[in-house]
Amino acid sequence: MAMRDRVIRDEIHKDILVPARHATIIDTKEFQRLRNIQQLSTCEYVFPAANHNRFAHSLGAYHLAGQLTASLQEVQPGILSDEDAELVQLAALLHDIGHPPFSHVLETPDVYATYHSHEHWGRVLLESSETEVGAAVTNVLGEARTERLFALMDGASDHAGEAIPPFMKEIVSSQLDVDRMDYMVRDQANTGAQIGGFDIARVLRALRVGDDGHFFVKSWGLPAIEAYLVTRYHMYHQVYFHKVNMLTQNYLVKMLSRARALAEKGQLTLSVALQKMLLDKNLDAQGYASLNDAHIRVAIPEWAEHEDEILSNYAMKMMSRRGFHKSLRIEGLTTEMVGVVRDRIEAEVAEAGYDPASEVIYARISKKGYKPYAQGIRIEDGGDASEHSPLIRSLTQPNERALIFVPDAIRDGLEQRVREWIKPSQSSLVHFE
């Protein structure tokens, strides 16, 4: 029986139209796996409703790519063929296919015995002859167009002697791409963050392709771009870099790292799935695609009862949301400052009866800010958006700071001593004692 075109109801974009041939890709087990990959990892410990998944986000990016390519074909006829428009849409649909459980936070060799980036795993899944998604993509596009899709996803400028205009890649990956546009509005909606927002439709309508093949924004679209960048700024500061989110991400990684160490010593029995994740040094595409958030969530209650105090402590925190560490409330704390006082901090923690290796947690927040010029957003006169907008120009400054988390019982006293050591009111490390 032939498949039918579909209309998928989405909380953000309402109706998402999916042709039958694309539905065959969505219906593969590797793509359906994204239903069980949380979009914002541990952010639900701060914002309880932030438990949406990569599946919905991927559909959202797919939808916006379709909206943008259709807009370009309308306002600039001939700029993009229907065939390449389809490739752009599928690149957006598949851009997250390789994400590990809990998304970016577990993309680390501290957890995976076979470590690769999610981009690498995505390509492995798409190229493998053993995966459903790889077979479905090839069946939809044919081998030649599948290779062009991969070239587009790699950011190549051509494939088989045929140009791939820069704007095609920019739709999928740039400072103004459909990935960012979808996750910002989706994450804002699910966290309940009240930080303004922006008009996606107007942003899309304002985009044009210049003679050089790159995007530019019509002058009348500048206010929409300002709103987009301000929203991004506040989402990073209020949601993604929230201190409790940073702390729980550390708990999750440290818990799995401890489980791995114990399993290697024969002191912890792992499920088949977690053996693949933590111990298999030759993990293949099928093994990787079998892993999702549920395998970790199921293990947490058992680990909370384990005799190893470090593992059980992390697991109990993740399960009950009790006994969380507290951050030292020191404005302007940098990684450089932390490096200077780290030994003294850990000595103080040890003297108080705690194990510094597990009870002192460091986190680094690094937001590069808006990048103008070569990597920025161009306005139709050729200038960067930051040249036209003082508001955007104010967002170009990077923001880097460090966080130190310690047990609540010793936070206040240790915080005072660290203040005395680093004198945060001073601007230079020469003032360290």
VENSUL-V923065 format. One record per residue. RES is the residue in one letter. PHI is phi in degrees with one decimal (none if undefined). PSI is psi as a letter, one per 40 degrees, with the letter a starting at -180 (* if undefined). OMEGA is omega in whole degrees, 0 to 359 (none if undefined). Layout:
((RES/PHI/PSI/OMEGA) (RES/PHI/PSI/OMEGA))
This chain:
((M/none/h/181) (A/-68.3/i/178) (M/-74.5/i/179) (R/-102.9/i/169) (D/-60.6/i/184) (R/-124.8/i/169) (V/-121.3/h/181) (I/-101.2/h/181) (R/-83.7/h/184) (D/-120.0/i/182) (E/-66.3/d/183) (I/-96.6/d/188) (H/-100.2/e/182) (K/65.5/b/185) (D/-85.5/h/174) (I/-108.2/h/183) (L/-87.2/h/183) (V/-125.4/h/176) (P/-60.1/i/184) (A/-55.7/d/183) (R/-65.3/d/178) (H/-75.8/d/177) (A/-62.7/d/178) (T/-65.3/d/176) (I/-75.4/d/180) (I/-61.9/d/183) (D/-79.5/e/179) (T/-71.0/i/183) (K/-66.8/d/179) (E/-69.2/d/177) (F/-75.0/d/178) (Q/-62.3/d/175) (R/-53.9/d/182) (L/-63.6/e/173) (R/-62.0/d/183) (N/-108.9/f/173) (I/-118.1/h/184) (Q/-67.3/h/183) (Q/-64.3/d/188) (L/-111.6/f/177) (S/42.2/b/186) (T/-99.5/e/184) (C/-61.9/e/180) (E/-65.4/e/176) (Y/-69.9/e/176) (V/-103.3/d/181) (F/-117.3/g/191) (P/-56.3/d/182) (A/-88.0/e/183) (A/-82.9/f/180) (N/-120.2/f/176) (H/-73.0/i/192) (N/-123.2/i/180) (R/-67.5/d/178) (F/-62.7/d/180) (A/-62.4/d/179) (H/-62.6/d/180) (S/-64.0/d/176) (L/-64.0/d/179) (G/-64.2/d/177) (A/-63.8/d/176) (Y/-58.3/d/180) (H/-62.0/d/181) (L/-66.0/d/176) (A/-61.5/d/177) (G/-66.1/d/178) (Q/-63.6/d/183) (L/-71.0/d/180) (T/-64.1/d/177) (A/-64.5/d/178) (S/-62.9/d/180) (L/-63.2/d/180) (Q/-63.9/d/179) (E/-78.0/d/186) (V/-86.9/d/177) (Q/-132.2/g/183) (P/-53.4/h/179) (G/89.0/e/182) (I/-72.0/d/185) (L/-149.3/h/178) (S/-75.5/i/177) (D/-61.2/d/180) (E/-64.6/d/179) (D/-73.2/d/175) (A/-60.3/d/178) (E/-64.7/d/179) (L/-63.0/d/179) (V/-61.8/d/179) (Q/-60.9/d/182) (L/-70.2/d/175) (A/-61.9/d/177) (A/-66.3/d/180) (L/-60.5/d/189) (L/-100.6/e/188) (H/-65.1/d/182) (D/-110.9/e/186) (I/-60.2/d/184) (G/-97.3/e/182) (H/-66.9/i/176) (P/-79.1/i/172) (P/-53.6/i/182) (F/59.1/f/172) (S/60.2/b/191) (H/-60.1/d/189) (V/-63.2/d/180) (L/-97.1/e/177) (E/-82.7/g/187) (T/-152.7/i/176) (P/-69.9/e/174) (D/-65.4/d/182) (V/-110.3/d/185) (Y/-82.3/h/173) (A/-67.1/d/170) (T/-105.7/h/186) (Y/-100.8/h/169) (H/-146.1/i/176) (S/-67.6/i/178) (H/-67.5/d/176) (E/-64.8/d/178) (H/-61.1/d/181) (W/-63.7/d/177) (G/-58.9/d/179) (R/-66.5/d/178) (V/-59.0/d/180) (L/-64.1/d/183) (L/-75.6/d/182) (E/-91.2/e/185) (S/-68.3/h/175) (S/-80.4/e/183) (E/-99.3/e/182) (T/-106.3/i/178) (E/-67.6/d/184) (V/-67.6/d/178) (G/-62.1/d/179) (A/-65.4/d/182) (A/-66.5/d/179) (V/-62.8/d/179) (T/-63.5/d/179) (N/-65.9/d/180) (V/-74.2/d/189) (L/-101.7/d/191) (G/81.6/i/186) (E/-65.5/d/184) (A/-64.5/d/180) (R/-71.8/d/174) (T/-62.9/d/177) (E/-64.7/d/177) (R/-67.2/d/175) (L/-58.8/d/179) (F/-62.8/d/178) (A/-63.0/d/176) (L/-61.4/d/181) (M/-65.6/d/177) (D/-81.9/e/182) (G/80.9/f/181) (A/-69.4/i/181) (S/-88.5/e/177) (D/-158.6/i/175) (H/-150.7/h/179) (A/54.1/f/178) (G/80.2/e/180) (E/-109.8/h/185) (A/-63.8/i/169) (I/-114.6/h/184) (P/-57.1/i/182) (P/-55.3/d/185) (F/-63.6/d/178) (M/-63.1/d/176) (K/-67.6/d/182) (E/-64.9/d/176) (I/-63.0/d/185) (V/-94.6/d/184) (S/-148.0/h/178) (S/-171.5/a/175) (Q/-74.0/e/180) (L/-136.1/f/184) (D/-106.2/i/183) (V/-70.9/d/175) (D/-60.5/d/181) (R/-64.2/d/182) (M/-60.6/d/180) (D/-70.4/d/186) (Y/-68.1/d/179) (M/-68.3/d/180) (V/-69.9/d/180) (R/-71.4/d/180) (D/-67.3/d/178) (Q/-63.7/d/181) (A/-64.3/d/185) (N/-85.9/d/174) (T/-87.9/d/185) (G/78.9/e/181) (A/-64.9/h/181) (Q/-98.2/g/187) (I/-130.7/f/175) (G/103.1/c/183) (G/96.5/i/181) (F/-148.6/i/184) (D/-94.5/g/182) (I/-59.8/d/183) (A/-58.6/d/181) (R/-70.9/d/176) (V/-59.1/d/181) (L/-62.7/d/181) (R/-66.2/d/184) (A/-82.2/e/184) (L/-81.9/h/176) (R/-136.7/i/177) (V/-103.7/h/180) (G/-82.8/i/180) (D/-62.1/d/180) (D/-85.7/e/179) (G/87.2/e/179) (H/-98.9/i/177) (F/-73.4/i/163) (F/-138.9/i/183) (V/-113.1/h/174) (K/-60.2/i/185) (S/-56.1/d/181) (W/-68.3/e/179) (G/-89.6/e/184) (L/-58.6/d/178) (P/-57.6/d/178) (A/-66.7/d/178) (I/-68.0/d/176) (E/-58.2/d/180) (A/-62.7/d/178) (Y/-60.8/d/183) (L/-70.8/d/176) (V/-65.7/d/177) (T/-59.0/d/179) (R/-60.4/d/180) (Y/-57.0/d/183) (H/-72.0/d/177) (M/-63.2/d/178) (Y/-65.5/d/185) (H/-76.5/d/185) (Q/-96.9/d/184) (V/-117.2/c/188) (Y/-61.8/d/181) (F/-103.3/e/175) (H/-57.8/h/188) (K/-61.7/d/179) (V/-70.7/d/175) (N/-64.4/d/177) (M/-63.1/d/180) (L/-66.6/d/183) (T/-69.0/d/173) (Q/-61.2/d/177) (N/-64.4/d/177) (Y/-55.5/d/184) (L/-62.0/d/180) (V/-64.8/d/181) (K/-65.6/d/177) (M/-62.3/d/181) (L/-69.6/d/177) (S/-63.3/d/177) (R/-65.9/d/177) (A/-59.8/d/179) (R/-62.3/d/180) (A/-62.4/d/179) (L/-66.6/d/180) (A/-64.2/d/179) (E/-64.1/d/178) (K/-90.1/e/183) (G/76.7/e/183) (Q/-101.5/e/180) (L/-149.9/h/176) (T/-93.1/h/182) (L/-103.4/i/171) (S/-66.1/i/179) (V/-57.1/d/181) (A/-63.3/d/182) (L/-72.3/d/171) (Q/-61.0/d/178) (K/-60.5/d/184) (M/-68.3/d/192) (L/-90.4/d/189) (L/-122.7/d/185) (D/-75.1/h/181) (K/-84.7/e/179) (N/-132.0/f/183) (L/-65.3/h/180) (D/-102.9/a/186) (A/-60.7/d/181) (Q/-65.7/d/178) (G/-62.8/d/179) (Y/-63.0/d/183) (A/-70.8/e/178) (S/-85.1/e/186) (L/-95.9/h/175) (N/-149.9/i/184) (D/-56.9/d/187) (A/-59.4/d/181) (H/-63.7/d/178) (I/-79.5/d/182) (R/-60.2/d/180) (V/-66.3/d/183) (A/-76.5/d/188) (I/-57.8/d/179) (P/-59.5/d/178) (E/-66.2/d/180) (W/-66.7/d/178) (A/-62.5/d/179) (E/-100.6/e/184) (H/-70.5/i/182) (E/-69.8/d/177) (D/-72.6/h/186) (E/-64.8/d/182) (I/-67.9/d/179) (L/-61.9/d/183) (S/-64.3/d/180) (N/-64.4/d/178) (Y/-62.0/d/182) (A/-64.6/d/179) (M/-63.8/d/177) (K/-63.4/d/180) (M/-65.6/d/184) (M/-82.8/d/188) (S/-107.8/e/187) (R/56.2/f/176) (R/-119.7/i/174) (G/68.6/f/180) (F/-64.7/i/171) (H/-64.9/i/178) (K/-118.0/i/180) (S/-83.6/i/172) (L/-72.5/h/186) (R/-85.8/g/183) (I/-126.7/h/180) (E/-69.2/i/175) (G/76.0/e/180) (L/-70.3/h/181) (T/-113.7/i/177) (T/-63.8/d/177) (E/-64.4/d/177) (M/-61.3/d/179) (V/-58.9/d/179) (G/-60.0/d/181) (V/-72.9/d/187) (V/-104.3/e/186) (R/-55.6/d/182) (D/-60.8/d/180) (R/-68.3/d/178) (I/-60.7/d/183) (E/-66.9/d/176) (A/-65.1/d/179) (E/-64.2/d/180) (V/-64.3/d/178) (A/-63.8/d/179) (E/-63.4/d/179) (A/-80.4/e/176) (G/97.3/e/180) (Y/-110.2/i/177) (D/-84.1/h/183) (P/-60.2/d/183) (A/-61.3/d/181) (S/-110.5/e/186) (E/-104.6/e/171) (V/-114.9/h/185) (I/-120.6/h/181) (Y/-110.5/i/176) (A/-138.3/i/180) (R/-124.7/h/176) (I/-105.1/h/181) (S/-135.1/h/177) (K/-118.4/h/187) (K/-75.1/e/182) (G/81.5/i/178) (Y/-68.6/h/181) (K/-103.2/h/182) (P/-78.5/i/173) (Y/65.4/b/190) (A/-55.8/d/181) (Q/-107.2/e/187) (G/-96.8/a/180) (I/-115.3/h/186) (R/-94.6/h/175) (I/-94.3/i/191) (E/-64.7/d/176) (D/-81.6/e/179) (G/96.8/e/180) (G/-81.1/i/177) (D/-74.0/i/180) (A/-56.8/d/181) (S/-66.4/d/178) (E/-75.5/d/183) (H/-97.8/e/187) (S/-134.3/h/174) (P/-58.7/d/180) (L/-63.3/d/179) (I/-65.9/d/179) (R/-59.7/d/180) (S/-70.2/e/182) (L/-93.6/e/184) (T/-81.5/e/184) (Q/-73.8/h/178) (P/-69.8/i/179) (N/-132.2/h/179) (E/-127.6/h/177) (R/-153.3/i/182) (A/-115.5/i/175) (L/-124.3/i/175) (I/-125.0/h/179) (F/-111.8/h/180) (V/-137.5/i/176) (P/-55.1/i/184) (D/-56.6/d/186) (A/-62.7/d/183) (I/-114.4/e/186) (R/-61.6/d/188) (D/-61.5/d/181) (G/-66.3/d/180) (L/-66.7/d/179) (E/-59.4/d/180) (Q/-64.5/d/180) (R/-67.0/d/178) (V/-63.8/d/176) (R/-58.9/d/179) (E/-67.6/d/182) (W/-71.8/d/188) (I/-99.1/e/182) (K/44.4/g/187) (P/-61.9/e/178) (S/-71.5/e/180) (Q/-85.6/i/187) (S/-97.8/e/186) (S/-130.1/i/178) (L/-67.3/e/178) (V/-66.0/e/182) (H/-87.2/e/175) (F/-63.9/i/177) (E/-74.9/*/none))
